[in-house]
Amino acid sequence: MSDQLEARLSRVMIRCAESGEGVPAGMRIDVASFETGNLSDQMANCPHCGQVHTWSTEDAWLEDIHETVSPRP
């Protein structure tokens, strides 16, 4: 399969304002979509403080671990 048909997905992370720890935002996305997308008013349950954090693209980063996904036929 061509490399052009595969997407490299990374886990979206945010920071807990209470603990300062990184929190998985509950989604995986490719770099191009993350950079051009408009993710606003997203919510994530925080395992560190137990609260629900509201976040947008400006608050998030992509974790370095990648997962390669092939498109569906």
N, CA, C and O atoms as CSV, one atom per row, in Angstrom:
chain,resi,resn,atom,element,x,y,z
A,1,MET,N,N,0.841,-1.182,0.000
A,1,MET,CA,C,0.000,0.000,0.000
A,1,MET,C,C,0.886,1.245,0.000
A,1,MET,O,O,1.926,1.280,0.659
A,2,SER,N,N,0.477,2.230,-0.720
A,2,SER,CA,C,1.250,3.450,-0.860
A,2,SER,C,C,1.278,4.239,0.438
A,2,SER,O,O,0.287,4.288,1.166
A,3,ASP,N,N,2.433,4.864,0.728
A,3,ASP,CA,C,2.542,5.706,1.923
A,3,ASP,C,C,1.586,6.889,1.851
A,3,ASP,O,O,1.168,7.414,2.884
A,4,GLN,N,N,1.235,7.315,0.627
A,4,GLN,CA,C,0.334,8.441,0.474
A,4,GLN,C,C,-1.078,8.109,0.938
A,4,GLN,O,O,-1.848,9.012,1.268
A,5,LEU,N,N,-1.425,6.835,0.969
A,5,LEU,CA,C,-2.758,6.427,1.365
A,5,LEU,C,C,-2.876,6.168,2.859
A,5,LEU,O,O,-3.977,5.949,3.366
A,6,GLU,N,N,-1.761,6.190,3.562
A,6,GLU,CA,C,-1.770,5.937,4.995
A,6,GLU,C,C,-1.695,7.255,5.762
A,6,GLU,O,O,-0.982,8.175,5.361
A,7,ALA,N,N,-2.417,7.338,6.837
A,7,ALA,CA,C,-2.387,8.524,7.681
A,7,ALA,C,C,-1.660,8.178,8.975
A,7,ALA,O,O,-1.878,7.108,9.545
A,8,ARG,N,N,-0.805,9.069,9.435
A,8,ARG,CA,C,-0.118,8.889,10.711
A,8,ARG,C,C,-0.929,9.637,11.761
A,8,ARG,O,O,-1.021,10.864,11.728
A,9,LEU,N,N,-1.515,8.894,12.688
A,9,LEU,CA,C,-2.359,9.497,13.711
A,9,LEU,C,C,-1.598,9.646,15.019
A,9,LEU,O,O,-0.834,8.766,15.417
A,10,SER,N,N,-1.818,10.762,15.671
A,10,SER,CA,C,-1.215,11.034,16.975
A,10,SER,C,C,-2.316,11.325,17.969
A,10,SER,O,O,-3.389,11.803,17.601
A,11,ARG,N,N,-2.050,11.036,19.223
A,11,ARG,CA,C,-3.028,11.302,20.278
A,11,ARG,C,C,-2.988,12.783,20.637
A,11,ARG,O,O,-1.917,13.349,20.854
A,12,VAL,N,N,-4.166,13.405,20.697
A,12,VAL,CA,C,-4.289,14.802,21.097
A,12,VAL,C,C,-4.203,14.865,22.628
A,12,VAL,O,O,-4.866,14.105,23.333
A,13,MET,N,N,-3.372,15.788,23.121
A,13,MET,CA,C,-3.159,15.954,24.558
A,13,MET,C,C,-3.470,17.399,24.957
A,13,MET,O,O,-3.291,18.331,24.173
A,14,ILE,N,N,-3.941,17.555,26.197
A,14,ILE,CA,C,-4.128,18.876,26.796
A,14,ILE,C,C,-3.490,18.854,28.182
A,14,ILE,O,O,-3.069,17.795,28.648
A,15,ARG,N,N,-3.414,19.983,28.834
A,15,ARG,CA,C,-2.812,20.037,30.165
A,15,ARG,C,C,-3.884,20.343,31.211
A,15,ARG,O,O,-4.704,21.245,31.039
A,16,CYS,N,N,-3.856,19.579,32.284
A,16,CYS,CA,C,-4.766,19.818,33.406
A,16,CYS,C,C,-4.323,21.094,34.125
A,16,CYS,O,O,-3.177,21.204,34.561
A,17,ALA,N,N,-5.239,22.051,34.243
A,17,ALA,CA,C,-4.919,23.312,34.916
A,17,ALA,C,C,-4.684,23.106,36.410
A,17,ALA,O,O,-3.963,23.880,37.039
A,18,GLU,N,N,-5.281,22.083,36.967
A,18,GLU,CA,C,-5.172,21.797,38.401
A,18,GLU,C,C,-3.828,21.141,38.748
A,18,GLU,O,O,-3.134,21.576,39.667
A,19,SER,N,N,-3.472,20.089,37.998
A,19,SER,CA,C,-2.273,19.306,38.328
A,19,SER,C,C,-1.065,19.622,37.451
A,19,SER,O,O,0.071,19.340,37.831
A,20,GLY,N,N,-1.307,20.209,36.276
A,20,GLY,CA,C,-0.220,20.468,35.334
A,20,GLY,C,C,0.156,19.256,34.502
A,20,GLY,O,O,1.057,19.332,33.667
A,21,GLU,N,N,-0.522,18.140,34.720
A,21,GLU,CA,C,-0.221,16.898,33.995
A,21,GLU,C,C,-0.861,16.899,32.613
A,21,GLU,O,O,-1.885,17.546,32.391
A,22,GLY,N,N,-0.238,16.159,31.676
A,22,GLY,CA,C,-0.826,15.959,30.361
A,22,GLY,C,C,-2.034,15.045,30.464
A,22,GLY,O,O,-2.036,14.089,31.240
A,23,VAL,N,N,-3.058,15.342,29.680
A,23,VAL,CA,C,-4.313,14.583,29.696
A,23,VAL,C,C,-4.667,14.184,28.267
A,23,VAL,O,O,-4.730,15.052,27.396
A,24,PRO,N,N,-4.899,12.910,28.000
A,24,PRO,CA,C,-5.370,12.517,26.671
A,24,PRO,C,C,-6.752,13.140,26.426
A,24,PRO,O,O,-7.646,13.031,27.265
A,25,ALA,N,N,-6.914,13.783,25.289
A,25,ALA,CA,C,-8.170,14.480,24.987
A,25,ALA,C,C,-9.233,13.555,24.407
A,25,ALA,O,O,-10.361,13.985,24.165
A,26,GLY,N,N,-8.885,12.291,24.180
A,26,GLY,CA,C,-9.875,11.333,23.710
A,26,GLY,C,C,-10.008,11.246,22.206
A,26,GLY,O,O,-11.014,10.745,21.703
A,27,MET,N,N,-9.008,11.727,21.474
A,27,MET,CA,C,-9.048,11.599,20.023
A,27,MET,C,C,-7.644,11.448,19.455
A,27,MET,O,O,-6.655,11.853,20.065
A,28,ARG,N,N,-7.587,10.853,18.270
A,28,ARG,CA,C,-6.351,10.747,17.505
A,28,ARG,C,C,-6.594,11.451,16.182
A,28,ARG,O,O,-7.687,11.378,15.620
A,29,ILE,N,N,-5.564,12.138,15.684
A,29,ILE,CA,C,-5.722,12.941,14.479
A,29,ILE,C,C,-4.379,13.012,13.751
A,29,ILE,O,O,-3.325,12.878,14.372
A,30,ASP,N,N,-4.421,13.220,12.446
A,30,ASP,CA,C,-3.162,13.386,11.712
A,30,ASP,C,C,-2.713,14.841,11.837
A,30,ASP,O,O,-3.518,15.727,12.124
A,31,VAL,N,N,-1.431,15.072,11.622
A,31,VAL,CA,C,-0.834,16.389,11.843
A,31,VAL,C,C,-1.492,17.460,10.974
A,31,VAL,O,O,-1.806,18.544,11.466
A,32,ALA,N,N,-1.705,17.169,9.691
A,32,ALA,CA,C,-2.289,18.166,8.781
A,32,ALA,C,C,-3.684,18.581,9.237
A,32,ALA,O,O,-4.011,19.768,9.220
A,33,SER,N,N,-4.506,17.623,9.643
A,33,SER,CA,C,-5.857,17.951,10.109
A,33,SER,C,C,-5.813,18.741,11.405
A,33,SER,O,O,-6.625,19.644,11.607
A,34,PHE,N,N,-4.872,18.412,12.289
A,34,PHE,CA,C,-4.736,19.137,13.552
A,34,PHE,C,C,-4.344,20.592,13.287
A,34,PHE,O,O,-4.871,21.508,13.918
A,35,GLU,N,N,-3.421,20.794,12.356
A,35,GLU,CA,C,-2.923,22.144,12.080
A,35,GLU,C,C,-3.934,23.005,11.334
A,35,GLU,O,O,-3.935,24.226,11.492
A,36,THR,N,N,-4.791,22.395,10.529
A,36,THR,CA,C,-5.734,23.168,9.737
A,36,THR,C,C,-7.152,23.132,10.289
A,36,THR,O,O,-7.996,23.933,9.888
A,37,GLY,N,N,-7.418,22.209,11.207
A,37,GLY,CA,C,-8.766,22.066,11.750
A,37,GLY,C,C,-9.097,23.131,12.769
A,37,GLY,O,O,-8.220,23.825,13.283
A,38,ASN,N,N,-10.367,23.246,13.046
A,38,ASN,CA,C,-10.838,24.211,14.039
A,38,ASN,C,C,-11.512,23.436,15.163
A,38,ASN,O,O,-12.737,23.324,15.206
A,39,LEU,N,N,-10.707,22.907,16.063
A,39,LEU,CA,C,-11.237,22.177,17.207
A,39,LEU,C,C,-11.492,23.183,18.323
A,39,LEU,O,O,-10.557,23.671,18.957
A,40,SER,N,N,-12.745,23.485,18.552
A,40,SER,CA,C,-13.068,24.419,19.628
A,40,SER,C,C,-14.186,23.828,20.473
A,40,SER,O,O,-14.983,23.013,20.007
A,41,ASP,N,N,-14.223,24.256,21.718
A,41,ASP,CA,C,-15.231,23.789,22.675
A,41,ASP,C,C,-15.290,22.268,22.782
A,41,ASP,O,O,-16.366,21.681,22.892
A,42,GLN,N,N,-14.117,21.642,22.748
A,42,GLN,CA,C,-14.010,20.202,22.962
A,42,GLN,C,C,-13.952,19.948,24.461
A,42,GLN,O,O,-13.562,20.829,25.227
A,43,MET,N,N,-14.339,18.748,24.882
A,43,MET,CA,C,-14.304,18.425,26.311
A,43,MET,C,C,-13.580,17.106,26.531
A,43,MET,O,O,-13.658,16.194,25.708
A,44,ALA,N,N,-12.873,17.020,27.656
A,44,ALA,CA,C,-12.162,15.798,28.023
A,44,ALA,C,C,-12.270,15.584,29.522
A,44,ALA,O,O,-12.131,16.522,30.307
A,45,ASN,N,N,-12.518,14.349,29.906
A,45,ASN,CA,C,-12.530,13.988,31.328
A,45,ASN,C,C,-11.093,13.853,31.807
A,45,ASN,O,O,-10.289,13.165,31.179
A,46,CYS,N,N,-10.772,14.498,32.900
A,46,CYS,CA,C,-9.410,14.498,33.423
A,46,CYS,C,C,-9.227,13.414,34.487
A,46,CYS,O,O,-9.927,13.411,35.500
A,47,PRO,N,N,-8.284,12.491,34.258
A,47,PRO,CA,C,-8.034,11.457,35.262
A,47,PRO,C,C,-7.250,11.976,36.473
A,47,PRO,O,O,-7.152,11.290,37.490
A,48,HIS,N,N,-6.692,13.184,36.363
A,48,HIS,CA,C,-5.871,13.729,37.441
A,48,HIS,C,C,-6.688,14.486,38.494
A,48,HIS,O,O,-6.469,14.324,39.694
A,49,CYS,N,N,-7.628,15.309,38.032
A,49,CYS,CA,C,-8.410,16.113,38.983
A,49,CYS,C,C,-9.879,15.718,39.012
A,49,CYS,O,O,-10.618,16.156,39.893
A,50,GLY,N,N,-10.312,14.897,38.063
A,50,GLY,CA,C,-11.694,14.438,38.035
A,50,GLY,C,C,-12.672,15.403,37.389
A,50,GLY,O,O,-13.866,15.116,37.315
A,51,GLN,N,N,-12.185,16.532,36.924
A,51,GLN,CA,C,-13.063,17.520,36.297
A,51,GLN,C,C,-13.129,17.275,34.787
A,51,GLN,O,O,-12.348,16.503,34.230
A,52,VAL,N,N,-14.079,17.949,34.144
A,52,VAL,CA,C,-14.159,17.954,32.685
A,52,VAL,C,C,-13.511,19.249,32.211
A,52,VAL,O,O,-13.923,20.340,32.606
A,53,HIS,N,N,-12.488,19.120,31.357
A,53,HIS,CA,C,-11.800,20.303,30.823
A,53,HIS,C,C,-12.333,20.618,29.434
A,53,HIS,O,O,-12.476,19.725,28.599
A,54,THR,N,N,-12.627,21.888,29.189
A,54,THR,CA,C,-13.002,22.360,27.862
A,54,THR,C,C,-11.743,22.911,27.209
A,54,THR,O,O,-10.986,23.661,27.825
A,55,TRP,N,N,-11.527,22.525,25.937
A,55,TRP,CA,C,-10.288,22.928,25.280
A,55,TRP,C,C,-10.526,23.195,23.800
A,55,TRP,O,O,-11.559,22.830,23.239
A,56,SER,N,N,-9.541,23.840,23.188
A,56,SER,CA,C,-9.540,24.083,21.744
A,56,SER,C,C,-8.143,23.769,21.215
A,56,SER,O,O,-7.253,23.409,21.986
A,57,THR,N,N,-7.951,23.900,19.933
A,57,THR,CA,C,-6.671,23.569,19.300
A,57,THR,C,C,-5.510,24.323,19.952
A,57,THR,O,O,-4.421,23.769,20.103
A,58,GLU,N,N,-5.734,25.571,20.337
A,58,GLU,CA,C,-4.671,26.383,20.931
A,58,GLU,C,C,-4.170,25.802,22.255
A,58,GLU,O,O,-3.038,26.072,22.655
A,59,ASP,N,N,-4.992,25.016,22.933
A,59,ASP,CA,C,-4.647,24.427,24.222
A,59,ASP,C,C,-3.985,23.063,24.092
A,59,ASP,O,O,-3.491,22.523,25.082
A,60,ALA,N,N,-3.965,22.504,22.902
A,60,ALA,CA,C,-3.594,21.101,22.721
A,60,ALA,C,C,-2.267,20.929,21.982
A,60,ALA,O,O,-1.754,21.854,21.353
A,61,TRP,N,N,-1.738,19.723,22.082
A,61,TRP,CA,C,-0.562,19.325,21.302
A,61,TRP,C,C,-0.731,17.860,20.923
A,61,TRP,O,O,-1.590,17.159,21.458
A,62,LEU,N,N,0.098,17.413,19.997
A,62,LEU,CA,C,0.059,16.022,19.565
A,62,LEU,C,C,1.154,15.240,20.258
A,62,LEU,O,O,2.312,15.656,20.275
A,63,GLU,N,N,0.789,14.120,20.820
A,63,GLU,CA,C,1.759,13.229,21.454
A,63,GLU,C,C,2.664,12.646,20.373
A,63,GLU,O,O,2.236,12.470,19.233
A,64,ASP,N,N,3.911,12.347,20.727
A,64,ASP,CA,C,4.884,11.865,19.761
A,64,ASP,C,C,4.629,10.450,19.257
A,64,ASP,O,O,5.149,10.071,18.207
A,65,ILE,N,N,3.842,9.664,19.981
A,65,ILE,CA,C,3.562,8.292,19.564
A,65,ILE,C,C,2.575,8.325,18.408
A,65,ILE,O,O,1.530,8.972,18.482
A,66,HIS,N,N,2.925,7.615,17.336
A,66,HIS,CA,C,2.089,7.615,16.137
A,66,HIS,C,C,1.488,6.237,15.901
A,66,HIS,O,O,2.056,5.214,16.284
A,67,GLU,N,N,0.356,6.239,15.277
A,67,GLU,CA,C,-0.324,5.017,14.882
A,67,GLU,C,C,-0.619,5.145,13.396
A,67,GLU,O,O,-1.222,6.131,12.971
A,68,THR,N,N,-0.207,4.169,12.602
A,68,THR,CA,C,-0.471,4.225,11.166
A,68,THR,C,C,-1.788,3.521,10.875
A,68,THR,O,O,-2.024,2.399,11.323
A,69,VAL,N,N,-2.630,4.192,10.124
A,69,VAL,CA,C,-3.935,3.660,9.797
A,69,VAL,C,C,-4.103,3.652,8.293
A,69,VAL,O,O,-3.847,4.661,7.635
A,70,SER,N,N,-4.522,2.544,7.747
A,70,SER,CA,C,-4.782,2.441,6.316
A,70,SER,C,C,-6.226,2.821,6.054
A,70,SER,O,O,-7.104,2.534,6.867
A,71,PRO,N,N,-6.476,3.466,4.918
A,71,PRO,CA,C,-7.857,3.825,4.600
A,71,PRO,C,C,-8.681,2.576,4.342
A,71,PRO,O,O,-8.146,1.535,3.958
A,72,ARG,N,N,-9.973,2.683,4.552
A,72,ARG,CA,C,-10.866,1.558,4.291
A,72,ARG,C,C,-11.055,1.409,2.789
A,72,ARG,O,O,-11.073,2.400,2.058
A,73,PRO,N,N,-11.197,0.171,2.331
A,73,PRO,CA,C,-11.395,-0.029,0.875
A,73,PRO,C,C,-12.713,0.513,0.396
A,73,PRO,O,O,-13.023,0.422,-0.792
